[in-house]
Amino acid sequence: RSLERLARLCGLRVLSAVNPADALHRVRHPKRVFELAILDIELGDPDRNGVDLGAWLRSRGYARRVLFYSAQQATNVYLQAVQLGEYVPKGDPDGVPRLIAI
């Protein structure tokens, strides 16, 4: 939630969701197109992770860019994430300045 607050303080409009199903519903009704979707890779859903959600958003035109802000560092998931968009690891001391610059 701290990233959400930071984005609002920077004057950005933010849409947040509690899980992938909520995110899918909120972008579809009404249809919204985002310049940037910031996603965690681990979303607490055994059937869909942030990479899956990011791929779905990009392939259907809901998000122009995807950024993953996550502590997940499993090699296969990380490689999938960077193929779809940018990756900023949680806990990286330069992470927040990199997020702001994006």
C-alpha positions in Angstrom: 0.0 0.0 0.0 2.9 2.4 0.4 3.6 2.3 -3.3 -0.1 3.2 -3.9 0.2 6.2 -1.5 3.4 7.3 -3.1 1.7 7.2 -6.6 -1.2 9.3 -5.3 1.1 11.8 -3.7 2.8 12.2 -7.1 -0.6 13.1 -8.6 -1.2 9.8 -10.4 -4.7 8.1 -10.6 -4.5 4.7 -9.0 -6.7 1.7 -9.3 -5.8 -1.1 -6.8 -7.2 -4.6 -6.5 -7.1 -7.2 -3.8 -6.5 -10.2 -6.1 -6.3 -11.1 -9.8 -10.1 -11.7 -10.1 -10.8 -8.2 -8.6 -8.3 -6.6 -11.0 -9.8 -8.3 -14.0 -13.3 -7.1 -13.0 -12.1 -3.6 -12.3 -10.4 -3.1 -15.6 -13.3 -4.5 -17.6 -16.2 -2.6 -16.0 -15.9 0.0 -17.4 -13.0 -0.8 -19.7 -9.9 1.1 -18.7 -6.6 1.5 -20.5 -3.6 2.2 -18.3 -0.3 3.7 -19.3 1.4 1.6 -16.6 0.3 -1.4 -14.6 2.5 -2.0 -11.5 2.1 -5.6 -10.3 3.6 -7.9 -7.7 4.5 -11.3 -9.0 3.0 -13.1 -5.9 -0.7 -12.2 -5.8 -1.9 -14.8 -3.3 -3.7 -16.8 -6.0 -2.5 -20.3 -6.8 -4.0 -20.2 -10.3 -2.7 -16.8 -11.5 0.4 -14.8 -10.6 1.3 -11.2 -11.5 3.2 -12.4 -14.7 0.0 -14.1 -15.9 -2.1 -11.0 -15.1 0.5 -8.7 -16.8 0.5 -10.8 -19.9 -3.3 -10.7 -20.0 -3.5 -6.9 -19.5 -0.9 -6.3 -22.3 -2.3 -8.8 -24.8 -5.8 -7.3 -24.5 -4.7 -3.7 -24.6 -5.6 -2.8 -21.0 -2.0 -1.8 -20.1 0.6 -0.2 -22.4 3.5 -0.9 -20.0 3.9 -3.4 -17.1 6.2 -3.0 -14.2 6.8 -5.7 -11.7 7.7 -4.6 -8.1 8.3 -7.8 -6.3 10.4 -9.8 -3.8 10.0 -12.8 -6.1 13.4 -13.8 -7.5 12.8 -17.3 -8.9 14.8 -17.4 -12.1 12.0 -18.7 -14.4 9.4 -16.2 -13.1 11.9 -13.3 -13.2 12.8 -14.1 -16.8 9.1 -14.1 -17.7 8.6 -10.8 -15.9 11.4 -9.0 -17.7 10.2 -10.3 -21.1 6.8 -8.6 -20.4 8.1 -5.4 -18.8 10.4 -3.9 -16.3 11.3 -5.4 -12.9 12.2 -3.6 -9.7 13.0 -5.8 -6.7 11.5 -4.9 -3.4 14.1 -4.1 -0.9 16.5 -2.6 -3.5 17.7 0.7 -2.0 17.5 2.2 -5.5 14.0 0.7 -6.1 11.8 3.6 -5.1 13.8 6.2 -7.0 13.7 3.9 -10.1 9.9 3.6 -9.7 9.5 7.4 -9.4 11.6 7.9 -12.5 9.4 5.5 -14.5 
